Amino acid sequence: CTVSLSRNLDALRLKVNSQTRNIPLKDIEDIHAGKELEGVQTPLDELCATLMIASSQDCITFRMNDMNDRDTFVMCLIMFSNNQK
């Protein structure tokens, strides 16, 4: 899985094998760090960062290598997504 930001910094681009999904940052309703998240069936732990997508009601979870990576990822996504709202 490859994750990147669009050139305009307005969308998150997820690429898995030959499939690509663009998620407008304005559609990210919430970004949650860690395992305490109600209503999500995915097994989570402290290294997880979960995006709640408003337009599709999807959740996308990323598992980082360590807490610093997770916190940096969450902080940057919050900053970029808040800028789009």
C-alpha positions in Angstrom: 0.0 0.0 0.0 1.3 3.4 -1.0 -0.2 6.6 0.5 0.5 10.1 -0.8 -1.1 13.5 -1.0 -2.2 15.0 -4.3 -0.2 17.9 -5.8 -2.8 20.4 -4.6 -2.7 18.9 -1.1 -6.4 18.4 -1.3 -6.7 14.6 -1.5 -5.2 11.5 0.0 -4.2 9.0 -2.7 -4.2 5.3 -1.7 -2.6 2.8 -4.1 -2.8 -1.0 -3.6 -1.4 -3.0 -6.5 -3.0 -1.5 -9.6 -6.0 0.1 -7.8 -5.9 3.7 -6.8 -8.4 5.5 -4.6 -8.5 9.3 -4.1 -10.1 10.6 -0.9 -10.8 14.3 -0.8 -9.4 15.6 2.5 -12.6 17.6 3.0 -14.4 14.3 3.3 -12.3 13.1 6.3 -14.8 13.5 9.1 -12.5 12.3 11.9 -8.9 11.0 12.4 -8.5 8.7 15.4 -5.2 7.5 16.9 -5.0 4.2 18.9 -7.4 1.4 19.7 -10.3 3.0 21.5 -12.8 3.5 18.7 -16.4 2.5 19.1 -18.3 0.9 16.2 -15.3 -0.2 14.2 -15.0 -4.0 13.7 -11.3 -3.9 12.6 -8.9 -5.0 15.4 -7.0 -1.9 16.4 -4.0 -1.4 18.6 -2.0 1.7 19.8 -0.1 1.9 16.5 -3.2 2.4 14.4 -4.5 5.6 12.8 -8.1 5.4 11.6 -9.7 7.8 9.1 -13.5 8.2 9.2 -14.7 9.1 5.7 -18.0 11.2 5.8 -19.0 10.8 2.1 -18.9 7.0 2.1 -19.2 6.1 5.8 -16.0 4.1 5.3 -13.2 3.7 7.8 -9.6 3.2 6.7 -7.0 2.1 9.2 -3.3 2.3 8.9 -0.9 0.6 11.2 2.4 2.4 11.8 5.8 1.1 12.9 5.9 3.1 16.1 4.0 5.7 18.1 6.0 8.6 16.7 5.1 7.6 13.1 1.5 7.3 14.1 1.4 10.7 15.8 3.2 12.4 12.9 0.8 10.9 10.4 -2.3 11.9 12.4 -1.0 15.4 13.1 -0.2 16.0 9.4 -3.5 14.6 8.2 -5.4 16.7 10.7 -3.5 19.8 9.6 -4.1 19.2 5.8 -7.8 18.1 6.2 -8.7 21.1 8.4 -7.2 23.4 5.8 -9.7 22.0 3.3 -12.8 22.6 5.4 
